[in-house]
Amino acid sequence: RDGANGFFVERDVDDIAAKLAKLRDDPDLRARLGRAARISVEPWDWKHQATCYDTMFRAILKER
């Protein structure tokens, strides 16, 4: 989410440079976005997804 857990960047060198400069110049923003990014991807970590896959595969096998 742009500005919440990272930045959306255009495929444009100037836009990328501007976003990187924001991170370089604002350590609090950098830390906040980093924490938020980590939290937002934790549900996709394999240790969480493995349980979901196990449940899905068991349901499929049970139907057969």
LINNOR-V350787 format. One record per backbone hydrogen bond with DSSP energy under -1.0 kcal/mol. CO is the residue of the C=O (numbers start at 1). NH is the residue of the N-H. If there is no record, write none. Layout:
# LINNOR-V350787
CO&NH  CO&NH
This chain:
# LINNOR-V350787
1&4  1&5  6&3  10&12  12&16  13&17  14&18  15&19  16&20  17&21  18&22  19&23  20&24  21&25  22&26  26&30  27&31  28&32  29&33  30&34  31&35  32&36  33&37  34&38  35&39  36&40  37&41  38&42  41&44  42&45  45&48  45&49  46&50  48&52  49&53  50&54  51&55  52&56  53&57  54&58  55&59  56&60  57&61  58&62  59&63
